[in-house]
Amino acid sequence: MRIRKIRPGEAAPAVELARTLGLDYPGLESDPLWVAEEGGRPIGLVALKKHPDCLELCALGVDPDFRGKGVARALVEALMDKAPGDVHLATIIPRFFEGCGFHIIKDAIPATFPAKRETSWCEGCPQERCMVMLRTRQ
Ligand SMILES: CC(C)(COP(=O)(O)OP(=O)(O)OC[C@H]1O[C@@H](n2cnc3c(N)ncnc32)[C@H](O)[C@@H]1OP(=O)(O)O)[C@@H](O)C(=O)NCCC(=O)NCCS
């Protein structure tokens, strides 16, 4: 398994994987993207979205056949290694992200997150389980 940041113009296979996993969003192909590859094909991805008020880790997903092998954690570390600042995210699986060094925040939540919940981005996700989390850059 190899993890790498993909170059502009190379995003199509990763975007297709995101679509398969239900994690794609408008503009995903233009955001910085990291992929985990096996045999030259993407088996996992994660994106970093730059909002006016924060950086957000988005679209973390791993092909079901490759889960439970540390692929997602390795993708998070690759992103954090290059992120140009603190990183926020919103998730319904906070235990997973606590294992990756994030902590739940209740105060100082960037306006991006409550604003997103008013859009189709959050459709179908149980909002009462959605936590905003932060990992500060070392
Ligand atoms: C969540 C997901 C990305 C995990 O991918 P993965 O490659 O299997 O995760 P890893 O193997 O790196 O797991 C790292 C650790 O997190 C734990 N973990 C994995 N999935 C978890 C979950 N859903 N909840 C809590 N902990 C989880 C693992 O047990 C492992 O712990 P360990 O190191 O103590 O053994 C993957 O299941 C997935 O793609 N799910 C669908 C998309 C999704 O929910 N994305 C997150 C959106 S916010």
The ligand as an SDF file (V2000), in Angstrom:
LIG
                    3D

 48 50  0  0  0  0  0  0  0  0999 V2000
  -14.1500    4.8850    9.0280 C   0  0  0  0  0  0  0  0  0  0  0  0
  -13.1600    4.2920    7.9910 C   0  0  0  0  0  0  0  0  0  0  0  0
  -12.5770    5.4460    7.1740 C   0  0  0  0  0  0  0  0  0  0  0  0
  -12.0580    3.5360    8.7570 C   0  0  0  0  0  0  0  0  0  0  0  0
  -11.1190    3.0340    7.8020 O   0  0  0  0  0  0  0  0  0  0  0  0
  -10.0630    1.8750    8.1790 P   0  0  0  0  0  0  0  0  0  0  0  0
   -8.9680    1.9040    7.1800 O   0  0  0  0  0  0  0  0  0  0  0  0
  -10.7850    0.5980    8.3810 O   0  0  0  0  0  0  0  0  0  0  0  0
   -9.5520    2.4050    9.5920 O   0  0  0  0  0  0  0  0  0  0  0  0
   -8.1560    1.9850   10.2880 P   0  0  0  0  0  0  0  0  0  0  0  0
   -7.8760    0.5480    9.9500 O   0  0  0  0  0  0  0  0  0  0  0  0
   -7.1200    2.9860    9.9580 O   0  0  0  0  0  0  0  0  0  0  0  0
   -8.5710    2.0850   11.8170 O   0  0  0  0  0  0  0  0  0  0  0  0
   -7.7690    2.7560   12.7700 C   0  0  0  0  0  0  0  0  0  0  0  0
   -8.3960    2.5300   14.1210 C   0  0  0  0  0  0  0  0  0  0  0  0
   -9.7360    3.0480   14.1750 O   0  0  0  0  0  0  0  0  0  0  0  0
  -10.6580    2.0300   14.5800 C   0  0  0  0  0  0  0  0  0  0  0  0
  -11.8860    2.2150   13.8260 N   0  0  0  0  0  0  0  0  0  0  0  0
  -12.0920    1.9090   12.5230 C   0  0  0  0  0  0  0  0  0  0  0  0
  -13.3560    2.2500   12.1650 N   0  0  0  0  0  0  0  0  0  0  0  0
  -13.9430    2.7700   13.2650 C   0  0  0  0  0  0  0  0  0  0  0  0
  -15.2630    3.3050   13.5250 C   0  0  0  0  0  0  0  0  0  0  0  0
  -16.2220    3.3540   12.5770 N   0  0  0  0  0  0  0  0  0  0  0  0
  -15.5190    3.7640   14.7780 N   0  0  0  0  0  0  0  0  0  0  0  0
  -14.5600    3.7200   15.7480 C   0  0  0  0  0  0  0  0  0  0  0  0
  -13.3040    3.2310   15.5490 N   0  0  0  0  0  0  0  0  0  0  0  0
  -13.0180    2.7600   14.3160 C   0  0  0  0  0  0  0  0  0  0  0  0
   -9.9560    0.7260   14.2330 C   0  0  0  0  0  0  0  0  0  0  0  0
  -10.4410   -0.3190   15.0440 O   0  0  0  0  0  0  0  0  0  0  0  0
   -8.5160    1.0550   14.5030 C   0  0  0  0  0  0  0  0  0  0  0  0
   -8.2510    0.9920   15.8830 O   0  0  0  0  0  0  0  0  0  0  0  0
   -6.8860    0.2980   16.4500 P   0  0  0  0  0  0  0  0  0  0  0  0
   -5.7510    1.0720   15.8250 O   0  0  0  0  0  0  0  0  0  0  0  0
   -7.0160    0.4720   17.9120 O   0  0  0  0  0  0  0  0  0  0  0  0
   -6.9550   -1.1000   15.9550 O   0  0  0  0  0  0  0  0  0  0  0  0
  -13.8540    3.2750    7.0550 C   0  0  0  0  0  0  0  0  0  0  0  0
  -14.5740    2.3520    7.8430 O   0  0  0  0  0  0  0  0  0  0  0  0
  -14.8130    3.9110    6.0550 C   0  0  0  0  0  0  0  0  0  0  0  0
  -14.4120    4.2300    4.9350 O   0  0  0  0  0  0  0  0  0  0  0  0
  -16.0950    4.0710    6.4440 N   0  0  0  0  0  0  0  0  0  0  0  0
  -17.1030    4.6710    5.5660 C   0  0  0  0  0  0  0  0  0  0  0  0
  -16.8740    6.1570    5.3840 C   0  0  0  0  0  0  0  0  0  0  0  0
  -16.8610    6.9310    6.7060 C   0  0  0  0  0  0  0  0  0  0  0  0
  -17.6270    6.6660    7.6350 O   0  0  0  0  0  0  0  0  0  0  0  0
  -15.9620    7.9460    6.7450 N   0  0  0  0  0  0  0  0  0  0  0  0
  -15.8810    8.8700    7.8550 C   0  0  0  0  0  0  0  0  0  0  0  0
  -16.8480    9.9650    7.5780 C   0  0  0  0  0  0  0  0  0  0  0  0
  -16.8460   11.1680    8.8600 S   0  0  0  0  0  0  0  0  0  0  0  0
  1  2  1  0
  2  3  1  0
  2  4  1  0
  2 36  1  0
  4  5  1  0
  5  6  1  0
  6  7  2  0
  6  8  1  0
  6  9  1  0
  9 10  1  0
 10 11  2  0
 10 12  1  0
 10 13  1  0
 13 14  1  0
 14 15  1  0
 15 16  1  0
 15 30  1  0
 16 17  1  0
 17 18  1  0
 17 28  1  0
 18 19  1  0
 18 27  1  0
 19 20  2  0
 20 21  1  0
 21 22  1  0
 21 27  2  0
 22 23  1  0
 22 24  2  0
 24 25  1  0
 25 26  2  0
 26 27  1  0
 28 29  1  0
 28 30  1  0
 30 31  1  0
 31 32  1  0
 32 33  2  0
 32 34  1  0
 32 35  1  0
 36 37  1  0
 36 38  1  0
 38 39  2  0
 38 40  1  0
 40 41  1  0
 41 42  1  0
 42 43  1  0
 43 44  2  0
 43 45  1  0
 45 46  1  0
 46 47  1  0
 47 48  1  0
M  END
$$$$
